[in-house]
Amino acid sequence: MKPGVEYLKIVQWSNDDGCYVGTCPGVLYGGVHGDDEAAVYKELCEVVTETIELYKTDSKPLPKPTALKKYSGKFVLRVEKELHQTLAIRAIQRGESLNSYCRRILKMAA
């Protein structure tokens, strides 16, 4: 397995920067920039590999993998009591369970 494949790499267009920005959350602070999406991804992979080698050279523990993580589909979200009440009321008004209402809102926001 190539070094770095266990880490999520993201390349997306940035209107603020006017170019593609490649990041690897949890591994890199900062990122790779460029006008060609594929070239940014390739450079990002190289930088991640180099960063992993630096971790090893410095005897630092590697960050937990992010790309191969399996998700259960469940997570706990803590909110203020007032927000909980507001969400529950809106769900009731729409004839939905709180879970279904929140899932729909989160899908629209993603």
Backbone torsions as a table, in degrees:
resi	resn	phi	psi	omega
1	MET	NA	132.6	179.5
2	LYS	-67.3	142.8	176.1
3	PRO	-59.4	133.8	175.8
4	GLY	99.8	-13.6	-177.5
5	VAL	-65.8	-18.5	-178.8
6	GLU	-84.1	4.2	-179.6
7	TYR	-116.7	135.4	178.6
8	LEU	-66.4	129.1	177.1
9	LYS	-119.3	130.9	-175.7
10	ILE	-121.5	128.3	173.0
11	VAL	-122.7	122.9	-179.9
12	GLN	-145.2	154.9	178.5
13	TRP	-73.0	137.6	177.0
14	SER	-116.2	113.7	175.9
15	ASN	-64.1	-35.3	-179.9
16	ASP	-63.3	-42.1	-177.6
17	ASP	-90.1	-18.4	-178.0
18	GLY	68.9	30.1	-179.7
19	CYS	-161.7	176.4	174.6
20	TYR	-80.2	142.0	178.5
21	VAL	-124.5	127.4	178.1
22	GLY	-108.2	130.6	179.9
23	THR	-132.8	160.2	175.6
24	CYS	-137.1	86.6	-175.1
25	PRO	-55.4	135.3	178.2
26	GLY	89.1	-18.1	-179.4
27	VAL	-110.1	-47.9	-177.1
28	LEU	-110.2	143.8	169.2
29	TYR	-106.1	111.2	-171.8
30	GLY	107.5	-160.1	-178.5
31	GLY	-168.9	-166.8	-178.4
32	VAL	-116.6	138.5	-177.4
33	HIS	-122.8	151.3	175.4
34	GLY	175.7	170.5	-177.9
35	ASP	-88.9	-15.7	-177.9
36	ASP	-111.5	117.2	-175.3
37	GLU	-57.6	-46.3	-178.4
38	ALA	-65.6	-40.0	179.4
39	ALA	-66.4	-37.3	177.7
40	VAL	-64.3	-42.9	178.9
41	TYR	-62.5	-44.5	179.8
42	LYS	-60.4	-46.2	179.4
43	GLU	-64.8	-39.1	178.1
44	LEU	-59.5	-44.4	178.5
45	CYS	-60.0	-41.1	178.9
46	GLU	-65.3	-42.6	179.8
47	VAL	-65.1	-40.4	178.0
48	VAL	-62.5	-44.3	178.0
49	THR	-59.9	-44.9	178.4
50	GLU	-63.3	-40.1	179.7
51	THR	-64.7	-40.6	177.6
52	ILE	-62.3	-41.6	177.8
53	GLU	-62.2	-38.3	177.1
54	LEU	-64.5	-41.1	175.9
55	TYR	-56.1	-47.1	-177.7
56	LYS	-66.7	-43.5	179.5
57	THR	-60.2	-39.8	-179.3
58	ASP	-85.4	4.6	-178.1
59	SER	54.8	36.6	176.7
60	LYS	-94.2	144.3	177.3
61	PRO	-68.2	139.7	178.2
62	LEU	-71.6	147.4	174.5
63	PRO	-61.9	158.1	177.1
64	LYS	-64.7	141.0	178.5
65	PRO	-59.0	146.0	179.9
66	THR	-120.1	-22.7	-174.6
67	ALA	-81.9	-31.6	-175.6
68	LEU	-98.7	8.4	-177.3
69	LYS	-66.5	137.6	175.7
70	LYS	-100.7	136.9	-177.2
71	TYR	-107.9	139.2	-177.4
72	SER	-82.0	-20.7	-174.7
73	GLY	89.6	5.5	179.6
74	LYS	-126.6	140.0	170.3
75	PHE	-154.1	154.4	-179.3
76	VAL	-99.3	132.1	179.4
77	LEU	-123.4	120.5	178.7
78	ARG	-98.3	128.4	178.7
79	VAL	-131.7	169.2	177.2
80	GLU	-65.5	153.6	-179.5
81	LYS	-58.0	-38.6	-177.7
82	GLU	-65.8	-41.5	178.2
83	LEU	-66.5	-41.4	177.4
84	HIS	-56.5	-46.1	-179.5
85	GLN	-63.6	-46.0	-179.4
86	THR	-59.7	-46.2	179.8
87	LEU	-63.7	-42.6	179.7
88	ALA	-62.7	-41.4	179.9
89	ILE	-66.0	-44.5	179.6
90	ARG	-62.9	-38.4	177.5
91	ALA	-62.7	-44.3	179.1
92	ILE	-61.7	-43.6	-179.5
93	GLN	-60.7	-30.0	-179.4
94	ARG	-94.9	1.6	179.0
95	GLY	70.8	29.1	-179.2
96	GLU	-117.4	160.4	170.2
97	SER	-74.7	159.3	177.5
98	LEU	-59.0	-41.3	179.7
99	ASN	-61.2	-48.2	-179.4
100	SER	-64.1	-41.2	179.9
101	TYR	-62.3	-49.2	-178.8
102	CYS	-65.2	-38.9	178.7
103	ARG	-61.8	-42.4	179.7
104	ARG	-64.9	-43.2	179.4
105	ILE	-64.1	-42.4	178.9
106	LEU	-64.8	-39.2	178.0
107	LYS	-62.3	-40.2	179.8
108	MET	-67.4	-31.7	-177.8
109	ALA	-81.3	-21.4	-175.3
110	ALA	-77.2	NA	NA
